[in-house]
């Protein structure tokens, strides 16, 4: 990935995180810090950081739902479609 592409992708990840955190705070009754820890400690976040996985295509609501299911079940299951 070229440097400018990496910078642009990193910004997409930041924007996705900024959109997911308030949803987690509301749905899970977490503080801002707790919501960040909840997301950052997930397999979903690791995949979100990897452009090749295309997880960044998912909506904030879908990302929130996926991380909640991952935390509940102990495994991350991605939908077949974006």
BELSULLIN-V489728 format. One record per helix or strand of 3 or more residues. SS is the DSSP state (a for helix, b for strand). FROM is the first residue (numbers start at 1). LEN is the number of residues. If there is no record, write none. Layout:
BEGIN
ss=SS from=FROM len=LEN
ss=SS from=FROM len=LEN
END
This chain:
BEGIN
ss=a from=3 len=26
ss=a from=32 len=9
ss=a from=43 len=6
ss=a from=51 len=3
ss=a from=55 len=3
ss=a from=60 len=14
END
